[in-house]
Amino acid sequence: MKIARREDWNDLKPMPAERVRLPWARTFDPAEHVRVARGLVPEEMEDKWFVFYEAPSLWFHRSWTGIAIYQVTLREESGGSVVEEAWANRAPEQYRETDDAQDARMLAFLVDRLLLGKDVPFPV
């Protein structure tokens, strides 16, 4: 499986100054950390996310626009990792969500479904 790198995608926008820290905590065992750190390169038009890891940050960008939506800072330990902090974009011209709890649920869904391959329901 290909490891996603920043260079794999064009026109990535930086996380704006308008952001909020999310209430999200998570620990990844060594196998999960390897899978999360691989990221995700979209392969089809329907794939909406480009995800890559540049230690210590895991970045979630919308694939069509390159806009950074989430940033997760990981602290590697014992072969796995722990989430130190998670951030969500709050620039209204880039991203309309304003509910921190919903963003935490969406971030958990993206990690579980896209990066870890778990069959989890979409957060509503």
C-alpha positions in Angstrom: 0.0 0.0 0.0 1.3 3.5 -0.9 2.2 5.9 1.9 0.6 9.3 1.3 3.0 12.3 1.2 2.3 16.0 0.9 3.8 15.9 -2.5 1.1 13.5 -3.7 -1.5 16.2 -4.0 -1.5 19.6 -5.6 -2.6 22.9 -4.2 -2.9 22.0 -0.5 -4.1 24.9 1.6 -2.7 25.5 5.1 -4.8 25.3 8.2 -6.2 28.8 8.7 -5.7 30.8 11.9 -9.4 30.4 12.4 -9.5 27.0 14.0 -10.7 25.3 17.2 -9.3 22.6 19.4 -11.5 19.5 19.4 -12.4 17.4 22.4 -10.9 14.2 21.0 -8.6 11.7 22.6 -7.3 8.5 21.2 -4.5 6.0 21.5 -3.2 3.9 18.6 -1.4 0.6 19.2 1.6 -0.1 17.0 -0.3 -1.7 14.2 -2.9 1.0 14.1 -0.2 3.7 14.2 1.4 2.2 11.1 -2.0 2.2 9.3 -2.9 5.7 10.3 0.6 7.0 9.3 0.1 5.6 5.8 -2.6 8.2 5.2 -4.9 8.0 2.1 -4.4 9.1 -1.4 -7.8 9.5 -3.3 -8.0 7.1 -6.3 -11.5 8.0 -7.7 -13.6 11.1 -8.2 -15.8 10.0 -5.3 -12.9 9.9 -2.8 -13.3 13.1 -0.8 -10.2 13.1 1.5 -6.5 13.3 1.1 -4.8 12.3 4.4 -1.1 12.3 5.1 1.2 12.1 8.1 4.2 14.4 8.6 5.4 13.7 12.1 4.0 14.8 14.4 0.9 15.9 12.4 -1.8 13.9 10.7 -3.5 16.1 8.1 -7.0 15.8 6.6 -7.6 17.8 3.4 -10.6 17.8 1.1 -9.4 16.2 -2.1 -11.2 18.5 -4.5 -10.3 21.9 -2.9 -7.1 21.1 -1.0 -8.6 22.8 2.1 -7.2 21.6 5.4 -10.2 20.5 7.6 -8.5 18.6 10.5 -5.0 18.4 12.0 -4.1 15.8 14.6 -0.9 16.0 16.6 0.4 12.6 17.5 3.0 11.7 20.2 4.7 8.4 19.3 5.3 6.1 22.2 5.9 2.4 22.6 5.6 1.9 18.9 2.1 3.3 18.9 0.9 6.9 19.3 -1.4 9.1 21.4 -3.4 12.1 20.2 -2.0 15.2 21.9 -4.4 17.6 20.2 -6.8 17.8 17.4 -7.9 20.9 15.5 -10.7 21.7 13.1 -10.9 24.5 10.5 -13.3 27.3 11.4 -12.8 29.7 8.5 -16.4 30.1 7.3 -15.4 30.6 3.7 -13.6 27.2 3.8 -15.7 25.1 6.1 -19.3 25.5 7.4 -19.3 23.1 10.4 -19.3 24.9 13.8 -20.2 22.1 16.1 -17.0 20.9 17.9 -18.6 17.6 19.1 -19.8 16.8 15.5 -16.3 17.5 14.2 -14.9 15.1 16.8 -17.3 12.4 15.7 -16.5 13.0 12.1 -12.8 12.9 12.8 -13.2 9.6 14.6 -15.3 8.2 11.7 -12.6 9.2 9.1 -9.8 7.6 11.1 -11.8 4.4 11.8 -13.4 4.0 8.3 -10.7 5.4 5.9 -7.5 4.7 7.7 -8.2 1.7 9.9 -10.8 0.1 7.6 -13.4 -0.5 10.3 -17.1 -0.8 9.4 -18.5 2.1 11.4 -21.6 4.1 10.8 -21.5 7.7 9.4 -21.9 10.2 12.3 -25.3 11.9 12.3 
